[in-house]
C-alpha cells in the first residue's frame, strides 16, 4: 500500500474516486499502525469503474495487492443497500435524533480518545459544558413541542459554530458539550461566548408569544488540570465552572479555576491579546 496517493493516469479515473481512495488508504494505514501485526482486508464497491481503469489506477497507486471482485448489477445493488443501511444504523447509534448532534455515548468515546491524543502529542484540549437557562419553564409555559424546537435550534447553532474536527454533543435533556481538540482554554472561552451571543438572539414562538433564551456554560482545558488529565476530571472542572455561571446569574460563560501553582492561567500572551483585540473589533 502506498504512503502517498499519486495522480492517476489522465482522464481515466474520476477525481472524486481518487479522493475517496485516498481517505480509505489513510484509514487503513492508521488502523494497521495501531493494530501492530493484525492484517486487514478492505472490501468496498466501486460503481462504474472499468477493469482497465482499475488496472491503471492500481499501477499508479501501487495497489496491485488489492484484490478486485467484479459484481453483477443485482449483487452490486444489494451490497450498496446493505452498506447504506449500515451507515444509517451507525449514525442512529451515535447521534441524537432531535438535534443531529453526537449523543452521550459518542461524546464519551470521543472525549476519551481526544484526552489520550492530547497526552501523547502534548497538545491542548478544551471542553465546553452548556446548560440551557430556565428550560423547564419553557416546557411548562409553551409546551414540549416548543422546548424541542429550542433544543433543535441550539443544536443547529452549535453545528455551524464549530470546526469539522470538533465534536458537539447533546449529553442530557438540556445539556450540551463541545470537545475542542488542539484548543487552549482562552480560545474555547471566546468560542463559547460567541455561541451564546448567537443563540440568545434567536426568537421562538409559543402560545402566541415570542421569547428568547440563554444558556450558562463552563470551559475547562487539560492545561488547567493538576496531574494526569482524565475525561472525568476534565468534565468535572467544566461542570464546576458551569455551576459557577449558574450561581452568578446565568446567561454567561466562565472558565474553570486552575489548580496549578505555575504562572497564572489568566495571563494572556501578546498573540492572544492581538486575537482578542481583533475579535472585539468584529463585534
C-alpha positions in Angstrom: 0.0 0.0 0.0 1.4 3.4 -0.9 2.2 6.0 1.7 1.2 8.8 -0.8 -1.6 9.0 -3.2 -0.2 9.9 -6.6 -2.1 11.4 -9.6 -3.9 8.8 -11.7 -3.5 8.4 -15.4 -5.0 11.4 -17.2 -8.7 11.2 -17.9 -9.3 7.6 -16.8 -10.2 7.9 -13.1 -12.7 10.4 -11.7 -11.2 12.8 -9.2 -13.9 12.1 -6.6 -12.9 8.4 -6.7 -9.3 9.3 -6.2 -10.1 11.4 -3.2 -12.3 8.7 -1.7 -9.5 6.2 -2.3 -7.0 8.5 -0.6 -9.2 8.6 2.5 -9.6 4.8 2.5 -5.8 4.3 2.2 -5.3 6.7 5.1 -7.8 4.9 7.4 -6.3 1.5 6.6 -2.8 2.8 7.3 -3.9 4.3 10.6 -5.6 1.1 11.7 -2.7 -1.1 10.6 -0.2 1.0 12.6 -2.4 1.0 15.6 -3.1 -2.8 15.5 0.6 -3.9 15.1 0.7 -7.3 13.3 -3.0 -7.5 12.6 -3.8 -7.7 8.8 -7.0 -6.2 7.2 -8.9 -7.0 4.1 -10.9 -4.0 2.8 -13.9 -4.6 0.7 -15.7 -1.7 -1.0 -17.8 -1.5 -4.1 -16.8 1.0 -6.8 -19.5 1.9 -9.3 -18.8 2.4 -12.9 -15.1 1.7 -13.0 -14.0 -0.5 -15.8 -11.3 -3.2 -15.3 -8.8 -1.3 -17.5 -9.2 1.9 -15.4 -8.7 0.0 -12.2 -5.6 -1.6 -13.6 -4.1 1.8 -14.4 -5.2 3.2 -11.0 -3.7 0.3 -9.1 -0.5 0.6 -11.0 -0.3 4.4 -10.4 -1.0 4.0 -6.6 1.0 0.7 -6.0 -2.3 -1.1 -5.2 -1.5 -4.3 -7.0 -2.2 -6.3 -3.9 -5.7 -5.1 -3.7 -8.0 -7.8 -5.0 -10.9 -6.9 -7.3 -14.1 -8.9 -7.3 -16.4 -8.0 -10.2 -20.1 -8.0 -9.3 -23.1 -8.4 -11.4 -25.6 -5.5 -11.2 -28.0 -7.2 -8.7 -25.1 -8.1 -6.4 -23.7 -4.6 -6.5 -27.1 -3.1 -5.8 -27.6 -5.5 -2.8 -24.2 -4.7 -1.4 -24.8 -0.9 -1.8 -28.2 -1.3 0.0 -26.5 -3.2 2.9 -23.7 -0.6 3.3 -26.2 2.3 3.2 -28.3 0.6 5.9 -25.2 0.0 8.0 -24.2 3.7 7.7 -27.7 4.7 8.7 -27.7 2.5 11.7 -24.3 3.6 12.7 -25.4 7.3 12.5 -28.5 6.5 14.5 -26.4 4.7 17.2 -24.0 7.7 17.6 -26.3 10.7 17.2 -29.2 12.4 19.0 -32.4 12.1 16.9 -33.7 15.6 17.8 -30.6 17.7 17.3 -28.5 15.6 15.0 -25.5 16.1 17.3 -23.4 13.3 18.8 -25.2 11.5 21.6 -23.8 10.8 25.1 -22.2 7.5 24.0 -20.4 9.1 21.1 -19.3 12.0 23.3 -17.8 9.7 25.9 -15.8 7.8 23.4 -14.6 10.9 21.6 -13.6 12.7 24.8 -11.6 9.6 26.0 -9.9 9.4 22.6 -9.1 13.1 22.5 -7.7 13.1 26.0 -5.4 10.2 25.1 -4.3 12.1 22.0 -3.6 15.3 23.9 -1.4 13.4 26.4 0.5 11.6 23.6 1.1 14.6 21.4 1.5 17.2 24.3 -1.2 19.4 22.8 -4.1 21.2 24.4 -7.7 20.1 24.6 -10.7 22.1 25.8 -14.2 21.1 26.8 -17.3 23.4 26.9 -20.3 22.2 29.0 -23.6 24.0 28.3 -26.9 24.0 30.1 -30.0 26.0 28.9 -31.3 28.6 31.4 -34.8 28.1 32.8 -35.6 25.4 30.2 -38.2 23.7 32.5 -40.1 27.0 32.4 -40.2 26.8 28.6 -41.7 23.3 28.6 -44.2 24.2 31.4 -45.2 27.5 29.7 -45.1 26.8 26.0 -45.2 23.0 25.8 -42.7 20.3 25.0 -43.0 20.8 21.2 -41.7 24.3 21.7 -39.0 23.0 24.0 -37.9 20.6 21.3 -37.7 23.5 18.8 -35.4 25.3 21.2 -33.1 22.2 21.6 -33.0 21.6 17.9 -32.1 25.3 17.2 -29.3 25.2 19.7 -28.1 22.1 18.0 -28.0 23.9 14.7 -26.1 26.9 16.2 -23.5 24.5 17.6 -23.1 22.7 14.3 -22.5 25.9 12.4 -20.2 27.3 15.1 -17.6 24.6 15.4 -14.9 23.2 13.2 -15.2 19.9 11.3 -12.9 18.1 13.7 -14.7 19.4 16.9 -17.5 17.4 18.4 -20.7 19.0 19.5 -23.0 16.7 21.5 -26.2 16.6 23.4 -25.3 14.8 26.7 -28.6 15.2 28.6 -32.0 16.7 28.4 -31.0 20.4 28.0 -27.2 19.7 28.5 -24.8 20.0 25.6 -21.0 19.8 25.3 -18.3 20.7 22.8 -15.0 18.9 22.6 -12.3 21.1 21.1 -9.0 19.4 20.1 -5.8 21.4 20.0 -7.6 24.4 21.6 -6.4 26.3 24.6 -8.9 27.5 27.2 -8.9 31.1 26.2 -9.8 30.2 22.6 -12.6 27.9 23.8 -13.9 30.7 26.1 -14.1 33.1 23.1 -15.9 30.5 21.0 -18.4 29.7 23.8 -19.2 33.3 24.3 -19.7 33.8 20.5 -22.1 30.8 20.5 -24.0 32.3 23.5 -24.2 35.7 21.7 -25.6 34.0 18.6 -28.1 31.8 20.4 -29.7 34.5 22.7 -30.5 36.5 19.6 -32.8 33.7 18.4 -36.5 34.2 19.0 -39.1 31.4 19.5 -42.8 31.3 19.1 -45.0 29.6 21.8 -48.7 30.1 22.6 -48.8 33.3 20.6 -45.8 34.8 22.4 -42.2 35.4 21.3 -39.3 34.8 23.6 -35.6 34.2 23.6 -33.4 32.1 25.8 -29.9 32.0 27.1 -27.6 29.3 28.4 -24.8 29.0 31.0 -21.5 27.4 30.2 -18.3 26.3 31.8 -14.9 25.9 30.0 -12.1 23.7 31.0 -8.8 22.6 29.4 -6.2 19.9 30.0 -3.7 22.7 30.7 -5.7 23.8 33.7 -5.7 20.3 35.3 -3.4 19.3 38.1 -1.8 15.8 37.5 -2.6 13.5 34.6 -5.6 14.6 32.6 -8.6 12.3 32.5 -12.0 12.6 30.8 -13.8 12.6 34.2 -11.6 15.3 35.6 -12.0 17.5 32.5 -15.8 17.1 32.7 -15.8 17.8 36.5 -13.9 21.0 36.2 -16.0 22.2 33.2 -19.2 21.4 35.2 -17.9 23.3 38.2 -17.4 26.3 36.0 -20.9 25.8 34.6 -22.4 25.7 38.1 -20.5 28.9 39.0 -22.0 30.6 35.9 -25.5 29.5 37.1 -24.9 30.8 40.6 -23.7 34.1 39.3 -26.9 34.8 37.5 -26.8 32.6 34.4 -26.5 33.8 30.8 -22.7 33.7 30.8 -19.6 31.6 30.2 -17.0 31.1 32.9 -13.6 29.4 32.8 -12.6 26.7 35.2 -10.2 27.6 38.0 -6.7 26.3 37.6 -5.2 24.3 40.5 -1.7 24.7 39.1 0.8 26.7 41.0 2.7 27.9 37.9 2.2 31.1 36.1 -1.5 32.3 36.3 -3.7 30.9 33.6 -5.2 34.3 33.2 -2.0 35.7 31.8 -2.6 36.4 28.1 0.3 36.4 25.8 0.9 39.0 23.1 -0.5 37.0 20.3 -3.6 36.1 22.3 -4.1 39.8 23.1 -4.0 40.6 19.4 -6.5 37.9 18.7 -8.8 39.2 21.4 -8.5 42.7 20.2 -9.4 41.7 16.7 -12.4 39.7 18.0 -13.6 42.7 19.9 -13.3 44.9 16.8 -15.6 42.5 14.9 -18.5 42.8 17.4 
